[in-house]
């Protein structure tokens, strides 16, 4: 499975390691992803998502149902 948040769509970004001598080599910045289970009371079932820490905060604020609806509309969620 790719390192992509299923809610926000965050992906690895590309950048440079910069040494003290200002030498640059390519590197990746990975999103802070966690595999987490959420309970959906409307459907009375558990769903496991790979989400970023930012997405977990959004789910706590808005609720899992609203966030899943937004993610499906945006196209980042394929459940």
SVG drawing of the C-alpha trace seen along z (x, -y; Angstrom):
<svg xmlns="http://www.w3.org/2000/svg" viewBox="-27 -25 59 29">
<polyline fill="none" stroke="black" stroke-width="0.4" points="0.0,0.0 1.3,-3.5 2.3,-6.1 -0.8,-8.2 -3.4,-9.5 -6.8,-8.2 -8.6,-11.3 -6.4,-14.2 -4.5,-12.7 -1.1,-13.7 1.8,-12.1 5.6,-12.0 7.3,-15.2 10.7,-15.4 13.4,-17.7 17.1,-17.8 19.5,-16.9 21.8,-19.9 25.2,-19.3 27.3,-21.8 29.3,-22.2 26.0,-22.9 26.1,-19.6 22.6,-18.5 21.2,-15.0 17.6,-14.0 15.4,-12.7 11.8,-12.3 9.6,-13.8 7.0,-11.2 3.6,-12.2 3.0,-11.2 0.7,-8.2 -1.0,-5.8 -3.2,-2.8 -6.2,-3.4 -9.7,-1.8 -12.7,-4.1 -16.3,-3.0 -19.1,-4.3 -22.2,-4.3 -24.6,-4.9 -23.5,-1.6 -22.6,0.1 -19.2,1.3 -15.5,0.6 -13.4,-0.7 -9.5,-0.7 -7.9,-3.7 -4.4,-4.8 -4.5,-8.4 -2.1,-11.3 -2.0,-12.9 -3.6,-15.9 -6.5,-13.8 -7.0,-12.3 -7.4,-15.8 -9.9,-16.6 -11.9,-13.4 -12.0,-14.3 -13.3,-17.8 -15.8,-17.1 -16.7,-13.4 -15.9,-10.3 -19.1,-10.4 -18.7,-13.9 -15.0,-13.4 -15.7,-10.2 -18.3,-11.9 -15.9,-14.7 -13.1,-12.3 -15.4,-10.3 -16.5,-13.5 -12.9,-14.6 -11.8,-11.2 -9.1,-10.3 -11.1,-7.5 -11.8,-4.3 -14.1,-2.3"/>
</svg>
